[in-house]
Amino acid sequence: MNSDKRRKGSCTTILVGKKASLDGSTMIARNDDGHEALDPQRFVVVNPEDQPRHYTAVLSGLSLDLPENPLRYTATPNADLKDGIWPAAGINSENVAMSATETITTNSRVLGLDPYVENGLGEEDIVTLVLPYIRSAREGVLRLGELLETYGTYEPNGIAFSDQNDVYWLETIGGHHWAAVRIPDDSYVVAPNRMNIDIFDFENKDYLCSSDLKALIEKNHLNPDDFGGYETHYNLRHIFGSSSIKDSVYNNPRTWYAQNFLGEKSDDPQNAELPFICEATRKISVEDVKFVLSSHFENTKYDVYSTTNTKAQGELFRPIGINRNHSMHILQIRNHVVKQAAGVQWLAFGANTFNHIVPFYTAISDTPACYRDAKTTYDPTNMYWLSATTAVLGDSNYNLFVDLRDSFALETMGKLRAIQNQTDEELSVLTENDDCTQQLTQANEKLAAIAFQAQTALLGKMVVLGSAHMNLRYDFND
């Protein structure tokens, strides 16, 4: 097993309930980050005949048989498969979405009671082992919970599930334990790389966990909030989380900035007690989620691109948008369209500062080649590498290029939404049993073509503008 290839301390997750979103859809979203600045990703469809019936993990050696009759599902695996598939996220043919995983943290007390399992499951495996076999978000929680209790895990992770009605968030605890919460319909969550669940109600059906979790806490005196004379409550972040100095600069500020943008006001970016679940004060759009997952503390003294702060202030906190963003997904399950069009996997590749997100339908037979066929070597005809090129150039002079980016994003998003609206309208006459797989596959080709052309045009404009501002120049003014 090569533990160096495991992703630790990466990603940021956002969850949105159906009454908190602008159009009544559920949304689970995440930046898939890594340690390396570049790690090419692909967008694929896994058809039932391509799903393995026996699975062996590359990193841990975990080996198990899988159920028969898997569902079709989308995924965003690595281009380089030497360390495993790493599917990251997708939506299956029953319109159930899954994002795995957000690296989280734990403490030595729980690891002393339930150590990690070296040959257990991890981020490499989880989507492949769960998403093709579930027909609701709650089923996803229960299947993953059973796998964790049976095989264990070698790392701490947070995993999101959603369907048309429900959004669930599950966090692993030690080697075999877990806890999950259904996010209220009118609420949202921002989850960075820490234990995020706070107040946990063992008597509420919307709260799920391994059967002995409460006994584990009480038998081993793990609850720091259990004071004599007061009603006992269970804050899992306090009980199982790390609450480290790293959290105060690496995790808490990301929650603070995202929550402030979405409506939960706080003045302290290092506050470890920011709430896990926030009731929405306004409707949240896909564009809002894209902004947050691309953000770098804009309009604060912590922005690395600010011209009015000190270098130390700009480097104090870890931003959400970072050079280690390899892909971003917003998995949207919609309620105002026919079932065949309900699942949309909004997708962007590369560092999020200069990319755009595309609404790909998921009831499809294949994906566009420029999103599907990334190689490990540089190839500007592929969207991952094209986005990476734009990000590197944009970072060289952010304030010069940012207006170009914003204009491009607005115009491109309008074109993509126009195709989506037209396709939705064409499908509105379908019955639930009509097959529109080919039509949606072709719609995705149109979306990809517009997105690729727009990204290429943006890069071209940046080259033209940037060439006039190169340091290597000498003007006689004649």
PyMOL commands that set and color helices and strands:
alter all, ss='L'
color gray80, all
select helices_A, chain A and resi 3-5+48-50+108-113+126-133+137-151+213-219+236-240+245-262+286-294+311-314+339-341+352-354+369-372+383-396+398-427+437-467
alter helices_A, ss='H'
color red, helices_A
select strands_A, chain A and resi 12-16+26-33+44-46+54-56+63-65+73-75+89-91+97-103+157-162+167-173+177-182+187-191+207-209+277-279+325-333+343-349+358-361
alter strands_A, ss='S'
color yellow, strands_A
deselect
rebuild
show_as cartoon
